[in-house]
Amino acid sequence: EGAHVALELQSGGRLPDGTPTDGQQLRIRLRDRGAERAAQTIAAVVAKDPSGAGCVLFGGQPVWSGWGSDAVEDGLQPLQRWPLLQGMVVGTLGAPGTQATNLSSIARQPAEWPQATVKRGSVAWWAPTGAATANGPAFFVASEHMPHLGTSASVWGEVALEDQPLLDSMLAPGPVEPLRCRVVLLRPLR
C-alpha cells in the first residue's frame, strides 16, 4: 500500500542545488512487521502537534567513487571503505535538539524483529551508541545500499520510489543548511 507519513519540507528553504523546498515531500511507508515502536514514536510526535509535528533534516554527503568496492586497494578500514555520514540524510523528529526522554531505558530495548538490511530508501533510527537498539528521535534515510550495516540498524520504513530523487537532491559534498519540515500523517500508522 501507500505511504503512512510524509516529511513535508517547509516553504522558504532551498535544497543544496538551489531548488525551493516549498511543500516537497518525502513519503515513507512503515514496514509491515518490525516497526511497531516506530509507529508509537511517530504517533507521539504527531500527537504533540496534530497540525504538523516538527522535523529537521540535516542533509548528507554523496558517496565517494569507491563506496564499498572490493576493487579498492586492500588494507582499508571499514570507515575508509564506508565513510560515516556518506550516502545518508540524517534527521530528527520533533523540534531541533529533541532528545529521547530516557536514553538509558531506550538503549536497553532490543531491536524490533524481523529486522531488514539497509538499502536505498531505507529509513532507520540513528544511534551512534548502538544502532540496533535505537528508538529515535534521530533517524537516517539511506541514499545508497549499506550492506556493511547488516541488520544492525533498526529499519522502520522506506521512502516512496518516486520521492528518491528528492532524497538525492539533499546530498551535497560540503555543509548544507538544515531543512525544516513537518511530519504529516497520510493514513493510519497501524
Disulfide bonds with the S-S distance in Angstrom:
none
